[in-house]
Each structure stands twice: as structure tokens, then as C-alpha cells.
Amino acid sequence: MIERVIRGPLLVVDDGGVVTFHHDGVLAADQSGVLQFVRPWTGLQNQIPTEMKVEASRGVMLPPLVDIHTHIPQHPIRGRFVEGVPSDAQEGKLLAGLKRNVFPAEARCVDPQYTQPMVRQFLADTLSHGVFGGVTYMTPSAVATEIALSELPASWSVGLVLMNQNCPADLRTDEPSLEEDVRRLANRFGRRLIMTDRFAVAVNSPLRRRASALAERYSLRTQTHLNEQRAEKHFVEQTLYPNAASYTDVYLQDGLLDHQCIVAHCIHMTPTEWEILADHGAVIAHCPTSNLLLGSGVMPLDEVIDREIPYALATDVGASPTVSMLAEMKQFLTVHENKSTHATPAEALYRATTAAAKLAGLSDQCGELAVGRPMSFIEVAANVPPGADADAAILSLLPENVDAPSPSVQRMTIAGKTLFERASV
């Protein structure tokens, strides 16, 4: 029996990435929040009980946004990752920014009274931008990681970060307690805990192998960064791991790629490195804003798609100044303009919603708007041009100011229940 009907402009994204736009669409769900109709309004009137109230949407309806790579401890310094870092820093802006700005911010998470409200602010900010969940990094502190897992809803997976070299002493993994910390967190939170190798610069092979074994023992996923900047790649391959065949080979040999690993960036890759990722079922978090602002380069999108490596868009806050995935979609189109025919508005929407939900393990809660699926969607205020096709409708959602996007997400509904609603002006 139909319990709720909402009518308005509707973007439907299917599991294969095809996007359909209905200027006058409708979502209808039963009392369990399961969709019964996803279609144009025309011809549906006779199937809706006359006494049923039909809501008018507060904007364009589309699947909730999902972010598969971000850093909670960097949320307070978002956009200030490289503040005060010279553009010609010898070690590269990434490593210099970590030392100057990021590590000090992350060290503050040792204090639970600081960490708890900071995590809550992160959650409030993401919800206000239509982000339902995803995958995030915390710090090497098991206490801070537990706070994040406790404060965030089950739609977020959180990484206990590994670091034991080339980082401050107060941000190093408590190696004697690692097994016990992982056991306790995994028993309480299951696969929401994700084993998180910061990157090969900050983690040595013995620690990485221990983490890979723990991921195997508790059926956890892994995540890391890979080939973000040339200086970083050179440091890993020439100084830290000269016996490895490549940066990617470091992770391969230590078992990190055996656990549905999410690798962020993947800009400066060799053909063999692409093959390793494809062969081992790794997935990529593509962060156009971060890559642009840190001067890292542009991920070769055609390589990823041609090799059929799964990927989704992600913000990489705090290198990004905003948690807005709509801004990330716009940056995706900007950085790949004239570089790839795959960089279309429909592709951007798919990789920020349905594909991202699948990679984050959230497909049972959101992603595809189809009959029999949960009534999970957001409503975004937009001026859709008359006669717009799907691509034009998507473009109308994207903010003009990608650094400080105006609030446009009016409401988020998950399985028929309101999770966020912006106050009416």
C-alpha cells in the first residue's frame, strides 16, 4: 500500500550509470519506505488513491551523495592544507603541507573533548550538503577512531590510521596495542572499521603486513593513498623501498591490496601499476579538487575506465575546502575537460551517487532509485532550464563557487524517513 508520494523534477541513475531526467517525475513508497513507483507523473494519477496527499518536491530529486575518501581530523582546516607552504617546496606541496598544517591538526584528536564535537560538526556539514555517508580517515589514536565510529551513523566507515615513520612521534601507531585495538573495534563495529595505511611514506613494511593480516583475520577492508605526487613517488621508490618494482608493488608485496582496497589519487601510474590494481580488485577514490589545489596533476580517467577499474568521486577534505560532492562533480568536469570523452555530467553524477554507494558498501540503503529499492533521495534547489535533458539538469545542480558553495540541498530522505531538512526561509 502506498504511503508517501512526492512529485517534482527527478534524476534517475541506474546501476550501469545511465541517467534519465523526468521534468515532472514521481517517487512513491509503501509504509516500509520501499519504492513502488519511479516514473513520470503522466498517467500515474489513476493509480494514486484520491485521498492520498501528493507532496511537491523542494528541488530536483536524485540519489544521496556518498564520499569514499575524506579526512575527519582535517575538517577544521579544510582548504588550508597547504597554507603557508611555498609552491616550490622541495619535497612537494603534499609532504610539506602534511608537516606544516595537517599533522598538528590531527594531533589534537588525542583529546576526546576536542574530538567528539569536531566529529559531530563534520557529520552536520556533510548532511547539509546531501552526503549520506562514505569512507573516512581518522588518526592512529584508537580512542579517536572509536569516538568517530560511535558518533557517526552506520553509513560511515572509519579508518584507524597506521603511521610509524616520517611523522611526528605523537602521531605514531601504538604498535604493542595494535592487535588488541583492532580486535576491540572490529568486534564492536565490524566492517565499518577499515584498516588504513596512511601511505608508504609513513608506514614501513612490517607494520603494513601486520595490518594486512589483521584485515584478513577480521574481514576488514583496507585503504591508502597512491602515486599522488611525483616527489612522493620518487621518495617511495628511490629512497624508502628501492627493492620494490614500483610504489604499487610495495602495497602488493605487503598484502594491502588483497582486501578490496580503496586507493586514493592514482595520478602518476605506470602500465604495470594499473594492471596490479585491476588484477587485485582495488577501487579508486578520484579527488579532482584536491589534485588541482595541491598541484598533483590529473588522474588519467581514460586509463581507469578502459581498464574497468571501479572508481568514485571523493572530496579528500581537508585538501578540498568543502565537503560538497556537487562541487566535486563540477571540478571533475573542469579538470577533465578536453582530456576525456568520459567526463560527462551523467558520469559525474553516477560516480558521486550510485557508483560511490556501491564502493562504500551502501547499496542496500541508497544509490539506485528503482522499484523495490529504498526510498532514499535528496532534493536540490536548482533552476533547471526548460526542455533540459539529463546532462543539462545535472549541470543546473552544480555550484558556481566551488570553494564555498551556497547551500542548495533542501532535504535528505533515507528509506522514506527524513534524515536532514533545511529550514525554510
ZIVEN-V303218 format. One record per residue. N is the residue number from 1. PSI is psi in whole degrees, 0 to 359 (NA if undefined). Layout:
n = {N:N}
psi = {PSI:PSI}
This chain:
n = {1:2:3:4:5:6:7:8:9:10:11:12:13:14:15:16:17:18:19:20:21:22:23:24:25:26:27:28:29:30:31:32:33:34:35:36:37:38:39:40:41:42:43:44:45:46:47:48:49:50:51:52:53:54:55:56:57:58:59:60:61:62:63:64:65:66:67:68:69:70:71:72:73:74:75:76:77:78:79:80:81:82:83:84:85:86:87:88:89:90:91:92:93:94:95:96:97:98:99:100:101:102:103:104:105:106:107:108:109:110:111:112:113:114:115:116:117:118:119:120:121:122:123:124:125:126:127:128:129:130:131:132:133:134:135:136:137:138:139:140:141:142:143:144:145:146:147:148:149:150:151:152:153:154:155:156:157:158:159:160:161:162:163:164:165:166:167:168:169:170:171:172:173:174:175:176:177:178:179:180:181:182:183:184:185:186:187:188:189:190:191:192:193:194:195:196:197:198:199:200:201:202:203:204:205:206:207:208:209:210:211:212:213:214:215:216:217:218:219:220:221:222:223:224:225:226:227:228:229:230:231:232:233:234:235:236:237:238:239:240:241:242:243:244:245:246:247:248:249:250:251:252:253:254:255:256:257:258:259:260:261:262:263:264:265:266:267:268:269:270:271:272:273:274:275:276:277:278:279:280:281:282:283:284:285:286:287:288:289:290:291:292:293:294:295:296:297:298:299:300:301:302:303:304:305:306:307:308:309:310:311:312:313:314:315:316:317:318:319:320:321:322:323:324:325:326:327:328:329:330:331:332:333:334:335:336:337:338:339:340:341:342:343:344:345:346:347:348:349:350:351:352:353:354:355:356:357:358:359:360:361:362:363:364:365:366:367:368:369:370:371:372:373:374:375:376:377:378:379:380:381:382:383:384:385:386:387:388:389:390:391:392:393:394:395:396:397:398:399:400:401:402:403:404:405:406:407:408:409:410:411:412:413:414:415:416:417:418:419:420:421:422:423:424:425}
psi = {133:132:326:137:130:133:138:185:138:126:117:125:122:175:343:359:3:131:130:137:127:117:322:87:177:140:130:135:157:184:345:1:25:132:134:332:135:99:176:154:325:126:355:343:320:348:359:126:140:332:353:129:130:115:147:131:158:17:193:130:136:166:153:153:149:136:113:5:108:169:108:314:342:357:320:339:24:134:354:24:316:23:127:3:125:145:338:29:131:319:1:154:330:303:323:319:323:311:316:320:319:309:318:323:319:328:336:340:359:340:111:328:339:318:316:308:331:318:319:323:321:313:315:320:314:316:320:342:14:14:115:326:197:214:132:161:146:240:180:353:120:328:313:320:320:322:314:315:327:319:328:150:170:351:356:129:143:136:127:111:136:131:132:14:155:42:163:150:326:4:20:147:136:86:321:333:1:309:316:320:315:318:313:313:320:322:328:320:355:221:359:335:131:128:124:104:113:302:169:338:323:358:129:168:317:317:320:320:323:316:320:321:322:322:320:316:320:11:46:156:169:161:157:182:152:129:51:314:154:319:321:313:316:318:317:313:327:330:308:321:62:341:353:150:334:173:312:326:330:311:322:310:330:3:6:331:4:9:50:49:135:117:128:140:283:56:311:71:152:164:321:323:320:318:321:313:315:318:334:11:24:156:155:134:113:120:77:319:310:313:324:311:332:359:32:332:192:126:132:92:318:324:315:313:318:328:2:40:123:141:160:160:154:156:327:39:135:5:325:146:356:151:2:118:338:321:323:322:318:319:325:313:327:310:334:3:131:9:334:134:349:345:79:161:321:319:318:315:315:316:349:353:273:313:320:320:320:314:333:358:29:13:335:348:332:178:284:129:104:157:133:353:165:145:79:117:165:161:123:123:130:153:90:125:145:138:13:142:186:315:317:322:319:315:328:342:339:139:150:316:104:346:326:72:140:143:122:342:118:330:149:129:130:122:40:357:138:125:331:141:126:136:138:141:NA}
